[in-house]
Each structure stands twice: as C-alpha cells, then as structure tokens.
Amino acid sequence: MITKAGRIPTVITAVLMFLITAVSANAALELYTVQHAIEQRQLQWTAEDSLLSLLSSGEKVGYAGLSLPTPEDQAQADLWMPEAYASLPSTFDWRNVEGASWIGPVQDQMGSPVSYALAGVQNLEDLLRIRENESDLNLNLTAYPLIPEDPADGSFTAFQNVLKRFGAPVDASDVNENYTIRSWQWVILDEPDVEAIKQAVLRGPVLTLMDVYEDFLYYQSGVYQALAMNFLGAHVVRIMGWDDSARAWIVQNSWGESWGENGYARIHWDDPFSQIGRFTVIQQVDPISGAVQATDNTSDSASTGSGVTGSSTKQIHPMTGGIADSSPVYRALDETPLILQSTTVTLAWDACANATWYRWEVNTSSVWNEGGRVFYGNIGTATSRVLNQLEAGVVYYWRVWAGNDAGESAPAVGPAFTLQTVSTTYAINASAGAHGSITPTGATTIPQGSAQTYAITPASGYQVSSVLVDGVSIGNVTTYTFQNVQANHTITVSFKTAGPDYDINNDGFVDVTDIMIVASNWDKTINDAGFNPAADLNGDNRVDIADVMMIVSMWRHKV
C-alpha cells in the first residue's frame, strides 16, 4: 500500500514576522479581537465562537497545559531514519487512501490536559488498522485507565513508554486485552523538518507538539497561523497528511468534533508561533497476533507514580531454552502450583538470541481453553511481565512462544502458581506510667482497616493526668478507640493524685492562666458548646462561682 522512502535533509529558514496584536495575558479574549487581527494580518483562516472559546481562562488552560520535552525526555528515543525515500505527492490525507479512511474518531479531552494520552492511543489503533490493511478494523482502545490520577503528572514521552511496555486496553468490560507499540522514535526534535515529517506521515499518522494560544480555540476553518494571543501551553496533535499548495499540515485535534473542521485543522507548517512539527514522534507496531493484558503500569512515572516493591513481588521462570531454526526446543515444566504469598507476580523467561518477539499466555485452564484466557498476545521483545489484580485461590498457568520472521517455537510452559491473600497489619504500642494501667498493654498487632479500643484504669487514689496518642494529648480520657487503622500508632498514659486539677494548663503552678480558663467558661454547662470539663473543678457539670472560689483558693500554689 505504501512504498518505503529515505530521508533527504532539508534546511528551512523561517523569517519571523512579529506582527502581533497586543493582548494582556490576563485579559479575556473576545471574538472581535481575533477576527480583527486575522483581517489585519491578511491570514487565511476563519474565527468564530466555540464551546471552548466561551470557557473561563482557567478552564481553557486544560485544553493545552503541557510542557516541552526536557533533555532527559529527548534522550529516551533515537532519531528515526527511513530505510528508503518515497516519492511524495503534493497532497496526502490518511482519511482518503485507496478510497478509504484509516483514521478513528475525534477524541475530546474535556478540559483535562491529556492530549498526549488520547492522541497516543488513537494513533496506536490507527497504525494497527493500517498494518492489518483493514480500514474498518475497530479495536475500541481507550487511554483513560493509563492516565495518572493527576493528569498533569503525565508527559508526552513517558506515555510512549507506557504504550510500549503495557499497551492500551480495549474499552469493554467483557474483554481483557491490551495492544502495544513495538517502539517509538523521534522524527524531529526542536527544529521542524517538513520533508522528514512527510516521509514519516506516509507510513502512518504521527504525533507532534505545538504551542497553543487562546486564539486557536476560535479556529473554525482555513489554514491556521497563530496570533500569539495568551499562551496556554504545549499540546499534542496528530498529523494525518499535508497540502503543499497551502503549505499546511492536516491535523486531528482532541477537542471534539464541534471544534474546527469537524475536529480537524489545517495548520501552516512554517507558523513561527505554534511551531508545529517540533518534537514529532513516529510509533511502530507489530501485526496483531492476539492481545496482551496490561501489566503493572504503576512502574512508569506517567502512570500513578508508585512502583512495585521487592517485598511484594515474586519472580518465577520457565526452563531455559532457545529457538532452533528447524525444530522447537522448549519443554513443559511440572505444573504443580507454586503457592505465593504476594500481591504481585513477575513472570520471566530467558531471552532467545534470534527471537524478535514473544507471544505470551496466562490461563486458568491447564489444557489452555480459550475461555480460560486471562492474558494473551504478542508482547514484543520483553522477557518479563508483571501481573497484579489476580484473584487469590485461583491456579494460573502460563506459557511463552519465541518467534521471528521465519516462524515461532513451541511454547515454554512456566510453573503454575496460585496466590494466597496477604493481610496487611499494623502495630499499636500502649504504655502506662505509675499508679494505673492500660488494657491491652504493650504491642498489639491490628489488621489494616480494623479498630482497637483501650481501657485506662487509675489506681486507688489516683486519676488520669494525660493521654497521648502518637505524641498528641487528647485529654484525661479513660477509654480510647483507634478506628480504621492504616498505620502504626502509640498511646501513652500518665496518672496523678485524685482530686480537683487546679493546674489546668499543666505548668506546675496555679496562676492567673488557670483562673482565666475557669473565668472563660463562666456559666457554661456540660450541654453548652465550648464547655471545658477541666474548668468544672467541683464536678457538678457547670462552671459557676463555686469553681471560681476553688481556683482562687489555690492561687500561687505549686502543684
């Protein structure tokens, strides 16, 4: 369908025309201002109000809001070079190749800065459609399970690694499949090269960054050139094709079909302000030979940010083997289930020197019934996979095939395994000073989420002086309950001689501070808001003249 091409270095010198309408970064941009600036600069695009242009300034930032790749990000992939050059047509559009559209629907990021994820997953699905030569192939992949809890924690480059390592899931409750990219590379870094991008687009849609200004939200049609009115941040779009006569890229956005040309835009490739084409990424995919369930995506910073710890991970290996050119060398292992007290399992196998991909299956059936498949598919060159969210008590069986262009080996069967529920526990340490006790005492192990009650008993002639929970005083209570325990705790109790506690502020003296505490509770009863029991010296559930006389009688006494 597509001939391969090489890359011709092209140097483009852009002359920046600083004819910019002055707009305050904090001012609300209006349609008239945009239209007037377009007319002044004689640009070839039309501006109208849209659902996005009517949003507040804060809401508008959510439709861009990304940062450019750092030097560390840029170092994560090589620079792509085509194997051979292709003759480039003057116009090209993946929505009309061989009489068919190979492009999926326009996504809508709904005000969240996740263009890197929506564009990345949609691009993966479109490339699989092209690779399989099935324009009507609908995998219905979704990006949302891969997006970090805080979308701002994600990034353009980190998400490419997520798609390579873990893949994108099918958006269906009854389907447990993921599809991965084989690799990704930079077509261009910080200097746009039109020729190089065209060669990449000829092989499939590519991802690119552009700088977004508020005037882009008003785009309705035509060839867009930025007015540089109110910068909103970087943004990921997909280049579908080009039009030489307009010197424009044909771009699919992720702002819904009501924006622009039914969700698309034509953007001038020499636009000095949007700088579209910088940091362009090409993804590569393998033919579909199944699907692979997402492994632990918390291992990547673009996901949730928390990795798998060694204490909660088990590694189990199949027998060492390799691919033979003429016959398989893999043999099955003993299927006696390993019992693992773990929440996460790593399945690993030895690499084969001439393997270019592996196919992997996890099943609940020892005879490999399709209905028992939990995970299945081509996983590229990885030689291990991390599994989580498995059910305790279920026996899992797994096997791996190694393959290359000549075919694949017989499967290597790893040891079956089952998980035992691992209960998280915490310790509460309780201690009491002289003249009383706390029950239970010492260290008590508590299951996560449970409760534990402590009873505090003074000795005869003594009363509770203070109870400290994790070092913080909670008063002179005689019982305390830890609810929904999620961490280790301490509880410490001290006692004192029974009787009214005149030293209310516990500074060793009865002074004006203690008198003021009693006075501030004057005429309050136990039923009143703000009632301080410590001010009720005679214990009649009311602070009155009797309590005042008692505290005054102890004036300047040392406790």
N, C-alpha and C positions, 0 to 999 in steps of 0.2 A: 504494500500500500504506500510505503514511503521509501524513497531512496536515501541511502546514507550520504553524509557530506562531511567535508573537513572545514576547518575554521580559518578564515582569512583575517589577519589582524587589521583592524580598522581604527584609524585615529580620527576623532571628531572634535573639532574646536567649536565651542559654543560661545557666542558673544552675548553676554547678559544685558538685557535691556531693563534698566531699573526705572521703568515707568509704573510706579505702584501708587495706587490710591491710598492716602493716609487714613488708617483706621486704628483707633485706640484698641489695644489688646483687651481692654475691659468693656469696650462699648458693644452694645447689641447691634449686630449687623442686620441691615434691612435689605429687602429685595431691590428697592430702587437704587441703593448704593452699588450693589453688584451689577445691575443692568447698566447703570451709567458708566461704570468702569469698563465694562465689556465694550460699550459703544466708543468710549474714548480711545481705547487701545486697538479698536477695529479687530477684535478677536472673533473667531468663528464658532461660538457656542452660545446656547440659549439658557438663560437662568429663569427659574420660576420657584415659587414657594413649594416646599415638600414637607412631608411629615417630620423630616429631620431638621429642616431649617427653622421650624417653629418651636424646637425644643429649647430648654434653658441652656445657658453656657456650660454648666456642669454636666448636663446630660449629653451635650454634643461631644465632649471630650471622650466619652465612652465609645464613640464610633471610630476613634483612631487610638491615640493614647499609648502607642508602643514606642520603644527606644530602638535606635540603630544598633546593629551587632557590634559588640566590643571586639578588640583584637583577639581575645580568647575565644569568642564565638567564631570569628573568621577562621581560626586555626583548626576548627573541628572537622573541616572537609577540604578536599583537594579542589583544584580548578579543573573544570570539565573541558575536554577537548574532543571534538567529533572525530570518528575514525576516518571519515572522508567527507568532502564537500558535496552538497546538493545544490542544484540549480534552483534559485529562489524565484517564485512567482512574484508579480507586483502586488497581488492581494492574496491573503490566505486567512481562513477562518475555520476553526475546528467545529463550528456549528453547521458547516456545509462542506464536508469532504466526502467524495464519492456519493453525493446525493443524500447524505445522512448527517445528523448531528450526533457527535460523540461526547457531548457535554451535559452534565447533570444540572439539576435545578439551581436557581439562585438561592443562596442562603441568607439568613437575616440574623445578625449578631445581637439585635435587640438592645442596643446601648451598652453592651459589655465589650471590653477590648480584647476580643478573642478571634480577630480576623486570621491570626496565624494558625489557629486550630481548624476553623471552618474551611478555610481555603486549602489547608494541607490535606485534610481528609477527603474533600471533594476532588482534589487533584489526584489523589491515590485512586479513587474509584474510576475517574475518567481514564487514567492511564491503563487500568486493568481492562476497561472496556475496549480501548484501542489495541492492547496486547492480545486480547482474545478475539479481536476482529468481530465483535458483536456490539453494534451500536445501541441495541435495545437491552443490553445486559443491565440489570438493576440489582445491585448488591445491598442498597439501602444502608450504607455505612453511616455511623454517627461519631461526632467528635466529642460530645458532651461528657461521657464517662472519663475522658482523658484530660479534661481541663482541670487545673488546680482549683482548690476551694476558693482561693483568691485569684481570679483570672490574671491579675497584674503580676503574679509570680511566674507566669509562663513566659516563654520567649520563642521567637521565630526559629532559631537554630535548635534549641533544646527540644522543641516539638518534633523536628525532623528525626531526632534520635529516638523519641518515643515511638514514632511510626515504624522505624527500622527495627527496634528491639521488641516491641509489644504489639504493634498493629492497631487498627481501628476496628471496633466491634460492629456487628450487624445490629441494627436498631429493631430488634424483635425479641419479645420475652421468651419465645419458644425456640430461639436459635442461639447457639452458644459458639459463634465463630468470629475470628478476627482475621484481617488481611494486613500484610506488612509491605513496606517498600524494601527492596533489596539494598539500596544505597541512595545517597544523595550527594550532590556536588554543587559547588559554586559555578555558575556560568560567568558571572560578573561580580566583582566586589564593589569598590566605591566609585568606579568610573564606568558609566554606561557605554556599552558597545553594541550598536544596533545590529550589525552583521552577526555577531556571536549569538545574540538573543534570538534572532530569526532562525539560525541553524538549530538551536535548541527547541524552539516552538514547533518547528517542522516535525519533531519527533514526539511531541505531545505538549499540552499546556504546561507552563512554568509558573512558579511563584516569584513575586518580586515585591520590593518595598517601594513606597512612595511617601513623600511628605504631604500631609493633608492640611489644608487651610479651610476655614469656615465657609469660604465661597464655594467649595466643592460640594457642600450639602445642597446648594441651589441648582446644581447641574441638572439639566433636563435633556439636552441633545446637543449634537455638534462635536467639534474637536476641542476638547478642553485644554486650556492653558491657565495655570493658577494665577490669581490676582494677588496672592500672598496676603490675604486678609485674615488675621487672627489664626495663628498656628495652633493646630490641635494635636500634633504628634505624628509619628510614623504609622504606617498602615500596610497590611499585606493584601495584594490583589493578585488575580491570575491573568496572565496574558494568553489569550486564545488565538491571536493572529495579528495581522497588520494590514495597513493600506498605504502603499508608497505614495499615492497621489496626495494624500492628506498628511503624510509623514506622521502617522498615528499608529499606536498600539490599540488593538481591540481587547478590552479588559472586562472580566467578570468581577463585580464587586460583591460584597456580602452585606448589603444594606436593604435587601428585599427587592421585589420586582416593581414596587411602586416608585422607586428612585431611578432617575436617569432614563436610559433607553431600555426599559424593562429589566432593570438590574445591571445593565452593561454601560460601558462608557468607551468613547474613543479619546485617547489622551496623546497629545503631541509628544513625540519621543525626544524632542530637544527642549522640552519645557525646563527652564533653569530653576524653577521654584519647586515644583513637585519632584523633580529629579527622578522620575520613574525609570526603572531599569537598574538602579543601583541594587546591589545585593540580590541578584537573581539566582534562584535555586532550581535545579533540574532533579527530579526524582526518577529512579529506575525501579521497575517491578519485574517479578518473575511471572511466568504463566501460572494460571490458577490450577493447583492440583489438590485443592482442599482448602480448609481454613484452619487457623490456629487461634486457640483461646488466648486472650491477653494474659501475660504473666504479671508478676508483681510490679505494677507501674509506679510504685512508690520509690523505686530505686533511682528514679530520674528527677532532677530538680524541676523539670517542667510540670511534674505532677504534684503530689501532695507535699513533697519535701521531706518525708521521713523514710529511711531505708530499712532494709531487713537486717536485724542484728544476728550475730553469730549464735547467740544463745537460743534463738527461736527457729533456727534453720537447720535442717538435716540434708546431707548430700548422699545420694545413692547412685551407683554407677552400674551400667551393664558391662558385660565382658568385653575386654579389649578386642578389636578386630579392625579390618580394613576392607576396602573394595578391591576385589580381584577383577581383572579385565574380562575373564570368561566365566567365572563361577563365584557364587556367594560364599563368604567365609564365616558369616555370623551364625551363632548357635544360640538356642534359647537357654535361659538360666532357670534355676529352681524357682518355682512360683510360690513357695511358702511365704506368706505375707510377713514383712517386717512390721513390728509394732512401734510406732513413733510417737513419742510424747512431744509434739511440736505443733506450732500453728502454721508453719511454712515449710515447704519441702523443695529442695533443689534437685532436679533430675539432670544428670550429666553423663556424657559419653566421650570416648576417646575420638579425637579427630582422625579423619582418613585423608591421606596425602593427596589423593586425586579426586576428592569429593568437592563439588561446587555448591551443593545444597544438601539439606537433610529434610526428611519428612518424618513427622512425629505424631504419635497417637497415644492418648490416655483413655482408658476404657474401664468400665465397671464389670465387663464380661470377660471371663478368662478365655472364651472362644472368639472374642473380638466381634461380637454382633454390632452392627451399625447403630442399633437402638441404644446401646450402652456407651456410645462415644461421648466423652466429656470434652476432649480436645483433639483436633486432627488437622494436619496440613503441612505445607511447605514453610519452613521457618528460616530459610536462607542458610547462612554459614555458621550460625550459632551452634555451640556444642554443649549448651546447658539451658535449662529453663527453670524459672522459679514459679511455683504454684502456691496460691493461697485460696481462701474461701472454699476449701474442701470440707466435706462432711465427715465428722468423726464416726467411726464404726463401719465405714464403707471400705471394701477392699478395692484398691485401684491397681490396674495392670497397665504397663506401658511398653512401647517399642519404638525403635528408630530405624529408618532406612537412610542409607547414604547414596547419593546419586550425582551424575554429571550428564553431559550431553549424550553419552553413549547408553545411558540407562541407569538403573538403580540396583542396589544389592538386595538380598533377602534381609528381613528385619532382624535387628538385635533386640532381644527381649530383656528388659531390666527386671529386677526383683519386684514382685508385687509388694504393696505396702498398705497399711491402714493407720489412721490417726486416732490417738486417744485424746480426749478433751483435756486441755491444760488449764487448770484453775489458777488464777492469779490471787495471791494472798498478800496481806499487809500485816505489820506488827504494831500493836499498841502497848507501850511501856507505861505501867502505872506504879507510882510510889507514894508513900505517906510518911510524914515526919513523926516525931514523938507524940504520944498521947492520943493516938487514934489509928484508924486503918482505912484502907480502900479495898473493895472487893469487885472483881478479881484483882490480884496484885501481880506485879512482875510483867513479863512479856506475854501477850495473848495474840495468837495468830487469827486473823479475821479474813474470810473470803471477800474478794472485791465486791462492792455494792451492798454488803450486809451492814447490820447495826450491832453495836455493843454498848450495854449500859453498865455504869459503875455506881456502886453504893458507897457512901462515905460515912463512917461512924466514929464520932469523937469518944474518947474515954470519959469515964465519970468525972464531972467537974471541969470538963473542957468543952470547947465548941470549935467549929471550923473557922479558921482565920482567913485562909485564901485557897482558891483552887486555880491552878494554872494549866491551861490546855495549849500545848505547843508553845509554852512560854508566855502566854497572854492570859491575864487574870479574867475570870468570869464571875468573880464574887465569892461568897461563902456558902455556895450551894451544897446540899447533901446528896445529890444524885446528878449524874450527867450521862447523856447518851450520844455516842458518835453515830450519825446517820449516813448511809450510802458511802461507806468507806472507800476512798480512792487513793489513799496514800498512807504512809506510816505516821503515827502520832505519839505524843506523850501526854500524860496527865499527872500532875504533882499536887499533893495536898499538904497544908500545914495547919496546926491547931494552936489554940491559946486558951488561957483560963476562962471559964464560963463567966458570964455577966455582961452588962452593957458594954459595948465597944465605944468608949468615949473618943478614942483616937481614930476618928472616922477616915482621915486621909492617910493613916498609917505612916506618920513621920516621926513617931516616938514621943510626941508631946500633945497635950490637949491645949490648943491655942485658938486664936481668932479664926483660923481657917475652918476648924471643926465647928465653931459656933455659927459661922456663916452658912455652912452646909445645912445645919438644922434650921436656921432662920429662912433659908431659901425654900424650905419645904413647909413653911408655916401654914397650918390649917389644911394641909392635904391629907387625904385618907388613902387607904390601900387601893381604892377603886378609882382614884384620880390619875390622869395621865401625868407622867413625870415623877410619880411618888418614889422617893428613895428610901427603901427599908432601913438603911443604916442610920437615918435621922430619927427613926422611931425607937428611941432608946428604952422606953418602958414597955414596948411590945403590945400596945393597945390598938395597933393598926391606924394610928392617927398622930400627926405631929402637932403638938399644942404646947401650952405653957409649961406642962409637966416636963416635957423633953427639954425645953429651954432651960428650966431650973436645974435639971440634972447636968447638962453640959456646962453651965456656968459654975456649978459647984465644984467641978473638976478643973477649973481654969488653971492653967500653967502646971498641971501635974505631969510628971514624967511617967510614961507607961512602962 
